Amino acid sequence: MTGQDNIVEITDLSKVYRMGEVDVAALSNVSFTIRKGEYVAITGPSGSGKSTLLNLLGCLDTPTSGHYLLAGRDVSQMDDNALSEMRRDHIGFVFQSFNLIPRLSVLENIELPLIYADITLSERRRRAHHMAESVGLARRMAHKPTELSGGELQRVAIARALVNDPVMVLADEPTGNLDTHTGAEIMALLREVWSRGATLLTVTHDLSIASQAQRQIHLTDGNLVRDTMAVQAY
């Protein structure tokens, strides 16, 4: 495997938070690579560092020490503007709490990343329509988030994450607020996204969700304690 095969390369990544007079290590010298097109689940108990790692991988935060290469670029010391560009150009986010804007319609929520990318209105609408249709929301485009079910809200979030055609999709507990049946539908949709070539990282405490990934990275107390490939063939 060459470095060109990797979308993510992190080396000795650490994150320390100052809590009053005490330093708290949320991540300690974590190292791994993720290949383009890989499906990885990041697991661990509450407080293990999963969310911190996701924030670093998603360029929402910067490490205290170590290096993070995303698509071959070292983002470890980038400023906020450069990090924003990396998020816009490379990453799609799917959050447990959906993070939709209530006053906007389904279509308007989906097209938001395209506004930040300076895409023309006609092209934004074309792409947003296509994404809404691809996640089964063709008849709900004019609805507001308050008029949707939990599963529909997550479908909007997935469509918004994919509308910029990201090379990596980060899903933070994507079924955490959903019932079992709806959660299974959402995971099937994310697997479809992965099967079309996207790199997929899912943060989850649910072992049944984690078992669907090709690989599991398990954190405990900010340390990477296990990195295993799935037994099943894909």
Stockholm file with secondary structure:
# STOCKHOLM 1.0

chainA/1-234         MTGQDNIVEITDLSKVYRMGEVDVAALSNVSFTIRKGEYVAITGPSGSGKSTLLNLLGCLDTPTSGHYLLAGRDVSQMDDNALSEMRRDHIGFVFQSFNLIPRLSVLENIELPLIYADITLSERRRRAHHMAESVGLARRMAHKPTELSGGELQRVAIARALVNDPVMVLADEPTGNLDTHTGAEIMALLREVWSRGATLLTVTHDLSIASQAQRQIHLTDGNLVRDTMAVQAY
#=GR chainA/1-234 SS CCGGGEEEEEEEEEEEEEETTEEEEEEEEEEEEEETTCEEEEECCTTSSHHHHHHHHTTSSCCSEEEEEETTEECTTCCHHHHHHHHHHHEEEECTTCCCCTTSCHHHHHHHHHHHTTCCHHHHHHHHHHHHHHTTCTTCTTCCGGGSCHHHHHHHHHHHHHTTCCSEEEEESTTTTSCHHHHHHHHHHHHHHHHTTCEEEEECSCHHHHTTSSEEEEEETTEEEEEEECSSCC
#=GC SS_cons         CCGGGEEEEEEEEEEEEEETTEEEEEEEEEEEEEETTCEEEEECCTTSSHHHHHHHHTTSSCCSEEEEEETTEECTTCCHHHHHHHHHHHEEEECTTCCCCTTSCHHHHHHHHHHHTTCCHHHHHHHHHHHHHHTTCTTCTTCCGGGSCHHHHHHHHHHHHHTTCCSEEEEESTTTTSCHHHHHHHHHHHHHHHHTTCEEEEECSCHHHHTTSSEEEEEETTEEEEEEECSSCC
//
